[in-house]
Amino acid sequence: MKAQPITLSETARLELEHWIETASPDEQVRARCILLAAAGARNNAISEIVNLSQQAVGKWRKRYADMGLEGIKEPRRGRLPKFGADTIEQVVSLRFARECASRPGESWSIRKLARTSGMSFRTVQKIIKAAAAAET
């Protein structure tokens, strides 16, 4: 099978060069593969330089050709967040509101926020702690 030809825009080239300095070790290797492929190197030469199999080099080359930079990024690990940014924003804004709507003169406690939002006490506590840390 013929290797995917790689052409890089100046922006993509700069991004990949930045990855070589700052990204995870796996992404650094992938960036080097793509930069070498764009320079015209063959898969067997690239595999020797970056210490990957020719099949792995071909895989990353094809993924870059099909999906661009997103194709060679680290996949997200772990469970997806249960609550979206909108829900978190709502909890934070309620917490820092002056008064509770149901009882004027009373502020929102973390337990009350948890009941209102449907989140656990610990989840609300973590959100509020992170929001307070971000403000300082």
C-alpha positions in Angstrom: 0.0 0.0 0.0 1.3 3.4 -0.9 2.0 5.8 1.9 -0.3 8.8 2.4 1.3 12.0 1.0 1.6 14.7 3.7 1.5 18.4 3.0 1.7 20.8 5.9 0.5 24.4 6.2 2.8 26.7 8.0 0.4 26.8 10.9 0.4 23.0 11.2 4.2 22.8 10.9 4.6 25.3 13.7 2.1 23.5 15.9 3.9 20.2 15.3 7.3 21.8 16.1 5.7 23.1 19.3 4.5 19.6 20.2 8.0 18.3 19.9 9.0 20.6 22.8 5.8 20.5 25.0 3.5 17.6 24.3 3.4 14.1 25.9 6.2 11.7 24.7 3.8 9.8 22.5 2.6 13.0 20.8 6.2 14.1 20.4 7.0 10.9 18.4 3.8 11.4 16.3 4.7 15.0 15.5 8.2 13.9 14.5 6.7 11.2 12.2 4.5 13.8 10.5 7.2 16.3 10.1 9.5 13.7 8.6 6.8 12.5 6.3 6.1 16.0 5.1 9.8 16.4 4.4 9.5 13.4 2.0 10.9 10.6 4.2 9.6 7.1 3.6 8.0 5.0 6.4 10.9 2.7 6.8 13.3 5.6 7.3 10.9 7.3 9.7 10.5 4.1 11.7 14.2 3.8 12.2 14.6 7.5 13.3 11.7 7.5 15.7 12.0 3.9 16.8 8.5 2.8 15.8 7.4 0.0 13.5 6.6 0.8 9.9 3.0 -0.1 10.6 2.8 2.4 13.4 4.3 5.1 11.2 1.9 4.3 8.5 -1.0 4.4 11.0 -0.1 7.9 12.2 0.6 9.2 8.7 -2.8 8.0 7.5 -4.6 9.4 10.6 -3.0 12.8 10.0 -3.9 12.7 6.3 -7.5 11.9 7.2 -8.1 14.0 10.3 -5.3 16.5 10.6 -3.8 17.3 14.1 -6.9 15.9 15.8 -6.0 12.5 14.4 -2.7 12.2 16.2 -3.6 13.8 19.5 -3.7 11.7 22.7 -7.2 10.2 23.1 -9.1 11.5 26.1 -8.9 9.0 29.0 -11.3 8.4 31.8 -14.9 8.9 32.3 -16.7 11.8 30.6 -17.9 14.6 32.9 -21.4 13.9 34.2 -22.3 17.6 34.4 -21.8 20.1 31.6 -20.3 23.5 31.8 -23.7 25.1 31.9 -24.7 23.2 35.0 -21.4 24.0 36.7 -21.7 27.7 35.8 -25.2 27.7 37.3 -24.1 26.2 40.6 -21.2 28.7 40.8 -23.4 31.7 40.1 -26.0 30.6 42.6 -23.4 30.0 45.3 -22.0 33.5 44.9 -25.5 35.1 44.7 -26.3 37.2 47.7 -29.5 35.5 48.7 -31.4 32.3 48.2 -34.5 32.9 46.2 -36.8 30.6 48.3 -35.7 32.3 51.6 -34.7 36.0 51.4 -31.9 36.9 53.7 -30.5 33.4 53.6 -27.4 32.5 51.5 -26.9 29.3 49.5 -25.3 26.5 51.4 -23.4 23.8 49.6 -26.0 21.2 50.8 -28.8 23.4 49.5 -27.0 23.8 46.2 -26.6 20.0 46.0 -30.2 19.4 46.5 -31.3 22.1 44.1 -28.9 21.0 41.3 -29.3 17.3 41.7 -25.5 16.9 42.3 -23.9 15.2 45.3 -22.6 17.3 48.2 -19.0 16.3 47.3 -19.4 17.3 43.6 -20.8 20.8 44.6 -18.0 21.2 47.2 -15.4 20.4 44.5 -16.9 22.9 42.0 -17.1 25.7 44.6 -13.6 25.1 45.8 -12.3 25.2 42.2 -14.3 28.4 41.5 -12.9 30.1 44.6 -9.4 29.1 43.7 -9.8 30.4 40.2 -11.0 33.8 41.5 -7.8 34.3 43.6 
